[in-house]
Amino acid sequence: MISNPDTLIEIKNFLEEKYNQFNCTNFIESDPISIPHRFSRKEDIEIAGFLSATIAWGQRPTIIRNANKLMQLMNDEPFEFLTQTNIEDSELFESFVHRTFNGVDCFYFIRALSAIYQEFGGLEKLFNEGFSIDGTVKTAIFHFREKFLSFNPPHRTEKHIANPDKGSAAKRINMFLRWMVRSSTLGVDFGLWNSIPVSALMMPLDVHSGNVARKLGLLQRTQNDWQAVEELTANLRLFDANDPVKYDFALFGLGVFEKF
């Protein structure tokens, strides 16, 4: 981490400026978060958000198009579909493909989500159970992963739920948690969950935010793994201890939109 106080203030001011620039409703349209923004019911937003975040890698227009397909397969009523439909017809989902996430994976995800909402009280409850163990998002993710993969998944499907205990940066789950937990005041994130504090969130680290963070001297680790997530988040907490992941907008925006 940079030790010069003047440089730190300069970087913080720069990131605050970029956060304010990118954390606005204009950001939504070209981002996977646009999918859950189609809904108003809490459970629909959670399910649409989780599935959209799950396939959020690759070209963003393709992510959005395929996430919309997923919603259509559930009649654009994800919560009703998961809780009122007898989900036994794998053929409905077998043609779904997004990169390495295919119909087999998709069908398992739908079945697991159905069970989670009907038997475990929903996604928020599962993540909160894990978080309450030791107050860390890492344990929340690990606990959720164990429960989510407890319905006899195909072996190939397990890789689609990140495991920070094995070093994964868990970018997509951290992004989903940002969507659910951070305040909705500026209209991008939803602020639906108050069971996990915003201050505990971890950075959704990807190649774009990682590269920008390294150029700014906020990240020394060369791998984009959980250790890097912890290092970067700890440094961002020096700028805003109450809301460190707000700088995700700045780092991602600088990398994707401004090619920083």
C-alpha positions in Angstrom: 0.0 0.0 0.0 1.2 3.5 -0.8 2.6 5.2 2.3 2.7 8.8 1.1 -0.3 10.5 2.8 -0.6 13.1 0.0 -0.7 10.4 -2.7 -3.3 8.5 -0.7 -5.6 11.5 -0.5 -5.1 12.1 -4.2 -6.1 8.5 -5.0 -9.1 8.6 -2.7 -10.3 11.8 -4.3 -9.9 10.3 -7.7 -11.8 7.2 -6.8 -14.6 9.2 -5.2 -14.9 11.3 -8.3 -15.1 8.1 -10.5 -17.5 6.4 -8.0 -19.9 9.4 -8.3 -19.5 9.3 -12.1 -20.4 5.6 -12.6 -22.8 4.9 -9.7 -25.8 6.3 -11.5 -28.9 4.9 -13.2 -27.1 5.3 -16.6 -24.8 2.5 -15.5 -27.7 0.0 -15.3 -28.7 -0.5 -18.9 -25.4 -2.0 -20.1 -24.8 -4.0 -16.9 -26.1 -7.4 -15.8 -27.8 -5.6 -12.9 -30.3 -4.5 -15.4 -32.0 -7.9 -15.2 -33.0 -7.8 -11.5 -34.0 -4.2 -12.1 -36.9 -5.5 -14.3 -38.6 -6.7 -11.1 -40.1 -5.1 -8.0 -40.8 -8.2 -5.7 -37.9 -8.9 -3.3 -37.7 -12.6 -4.2 -37.8 -12.0 -7.9 -35.0 -9.5 -7.6 -32.9 -11.9 -5.5 -33.4 -14.8 -7.9 -32.9 -12.8 -11.1 -29.8 -11.2 -9.5 -28.3 -14.4 -8.4 -28.8 -16.1 -11.8 -27.6 -13.1 -13.7 -24.5 -12.8 -11.5 -23.8 -16.5 -12.0 -23.4 -16.1 -15.7 -21.7 -12.7 -15.5 -18.5 -13.4 -17.4 -17.6 -12.7 -21.0 -19.2 -10.0 -23.2 -21.7 -8.0 -21.3 -24.3 -7.8 -24.1 -24.2 -11.6 -24.3 -24.6 -11.9 -20.5 -27.6 -9.7 -20.6 -29.2 -11.5 -23.5 -28.7 -14.9 -21.9 -29.9 -13.7 -18.5 -33.1 -12.5 -20.2 -33.5 -15.9 -21.8 -33.3 -17.5 -18.3 -36.0 -15.1 -17.1 -38.2 -16.1 -20.1 -37.8 -19.8 -19.3 -39.3 -19.0 -15.9 -42.2 -17.0 -17.5 -40.6 -13.8 -16.3 -41.9 -14.7 -12.8 -38.9 -16.4 -11.2 -40.2 -16.7 -7.6 -43.6 -18.0 -8.8 -41.9 -20.4 -11.1 -39.6 -21.8 -8.4 -42.3 -22.2 -5.8 -45.4 -23.0 -7.8 -44.1 -25.2 -10.5 -43.2 -28.9 -10.2 -39.6 -28.6 -11.5 -39.0 -32.0 -13.0 -38.7 -31.1 -16.7 -35.0 -30.7 -17.5 -35.8 -30.4 -21.2 -37.1 -26.9 -20.6 -33.5 -25.8 -19.7 -31.4 -28.3 -21.7 -30.9 -25.9 -24.6 -29.6 -23.1 -22.3 -25.9 -22.3 -22.8 -23.7 -19.5 -21.6 -20.0 -20.3 -22.2 -19.3 -23.3 -19.9 -22.6 -23.0 -18.0 -25.0 -25.3 -19.9 -28.4 -26.9 -19.6 -27.3 -29.5 -17.0 -25.9 -26.8 -14.8 -28.9 -24.6 -15.3 -31.4 -27.3 -14.4 -29.5 -28.0 -11.1 -29.4 -24.3 -10.3 -33.2 -24.0 -10.8 -33.9 -27.1 -8.6 -31.5 -25.9 -5.9 -33.0 -22.4 -5.8 -36.5 -23.9 -5.7 -35.5 -26.0 -2.6 -33.8 -23.0 -1.0 -36.9 -20.9 -1.2 -39.3 -23.7 -0.2 -37.2 -25.4 2.5 -34.5 -23.0 3.7 -36.3 -19.6 3.7 -34.5 -18.1 0.7 -31.2 -16.7 -0.3 -30.9 -14.0 2.3 -31.5 -16.4 5.1 -28.8 -18.8 3.9 -26.2 -16.1 3.4 -27.0 -14.6 6.8 -26.7 -18.0 8.6 -23.1 -18.3 7.3 -22.3 -14.6 8.0 -23.5 -15.0 11.6 -20.9 -17.7 12.3 -18.0 -15.4 12.4 -19.1 -12.1 10.8 -17.2 -12.6 7.5 -18.5 -12.7 4.0 -16.0 -15.5 3.3 -17.8 -17.8 5.7 -21.2 -16.6 4.4 -20.2 -17.7 0.9 -18.7 -21.0 2.1 -21.9 -21.8 4.1 -24.1 -20.9 1.2 -22.0 -23.0 -1.2 -22.3 -26.1 1.1 -26.1 -25.7 1.2 -26.5 -24.9 -2.5 -24.5 -28.0 -3.5 -26.4 -30.3 -1.1 -29.0 -31.5 -3.6 -26.8 -34.0 -5.4 -25.4 -31.8 -8.2 -23.6 -33.1 -11.3 -19.9 -32.9 -10.6 -19.4 -30.5 -13.5 -21.9 -28.0 -11.9 -19.9 -27.5 -8.7 -17.3 -25.3 -10.4 -20.0 -22.7 -11.0 -20.3 -21.8 -7.3 -17.0 -20.2 -6.2 -15.2 -21.5 -3.2 -13.0 -18.8 -1.4 -11.7 -21.6 0.9 -9.9 -22.9 -2.2 -8.6 -19.4 -3.1 -11.4 -18.3 -5.5 -11.9 -14.5 -5.7 -15.7 -15.3 -5.8 -16.2 -12.2 -8.0 -19.7 -13.0 -9.1 -21.0 -13.9 -5.6 -19.4 -10.8 -4.1 -21.0 -8.7 -6.9 -24.4 -10.3 -6.1 -24.0 -9.5 -2.4 -23.1 -5.9 -3.3 -26.3 -5.7 -5.3 -28.4 -7.0 -2.4 -26.8 -5.2 0.5 -25.6 -1.8 -0.6 -28.1 1.1 -0.3 -30.4 1.8 -3.2 -30.2 5.6 -2.7 -28.6 6.2 -6.0 -30.7 3.7 -7.8 -28.1 1.1 -8.9 -27.8 -1.4 -6.0 -30.9 -2.6 -4.2 -30.3 -2.4 -0.5 -32.8 -5.3 0.1 -30.8 -7.1 2.8 -29.9 -5.6 6.1 -28.7 -8.9 7.6 -25.1 -8.3 6.4 -23.6 -4.9 7.0 -22.3 -2.9 4.0 -18.9 -2.5 5.8 -18.4 -6.3 5.7 -18.8 -6.7 1.9 -15.7 -7.8 -0.1 -14.6 -6.4 -3.5 -15.9 -8.2 -6.6 -12.4 -8.5 -8.0 -12.0 -9.2 -11.7 -9.3 -8.6 -14.3 -10.5 -5.0 -14.9 -10.7 -3.8 -11.3 -7.5 -5.8 -10.5 -5.5 -4.2 -13.2 -6.6 -0.7 -12.2 -6.0 -1.3 -8.5 -2.4 -2.4 -9.3 -1.8 0.6 -11.4 -3.0 2.8 -8.5 -0.8 0.9 -6.0 -3.8 -0.5 -4.1 -3.0 -4.1 -4.8 0.4 -5.8 -4.8 -0.7 -9.4 -5.2 -0.4 -10.5 -8.9 -3.1 -13.3 -8.8 -6.8 -12.4 -8.8 -7.6 -14.7 -5.9 -9.2 -14.5 -2.4 -6.0 -13.2 -0.9 -6.0 -10.3 -3.4 -9.7 -9.6 -2.6 -8.8 -9.3 1.1 -5.8 -7.1 0.4 -7.7 -4.8 -1.9 -10.7 -4.6 0.3 -8.6 -3.8 3.3 -6.9 -0.9 1.4 -10.2 0.4 0.3 -11.5 0.4 3.9 -8.8 3.0 4.6 -10.8 5.3 2.2 -14.3 4.4 3.4 -14.5 1.8 6.3 -18.3 1.9 6.1 -18.6 1.2 2.4 -15.4 -0.1 0.9 -16.9 -1.8 -2.1 -18.5 1.4 -3.5 -15.1 1.8 -5.2 -16.0 -1.2 -7.4 -17.9 1.3 -9.6 -14.7 3.4 -9.9 -12.2 0.6 -10.5 -14.5 -1.3 -12.9 -15.6 1.8 -14.7 -12.0 3.0 -15.1 -11.0 -0.4 -16.5 -14.0 -1.1 -18.8 -15.2 2.3 -19.9 -12.0 4.4 -19.8 -9.4 1.7 -20.5 -7.3 3.2 -17.6 
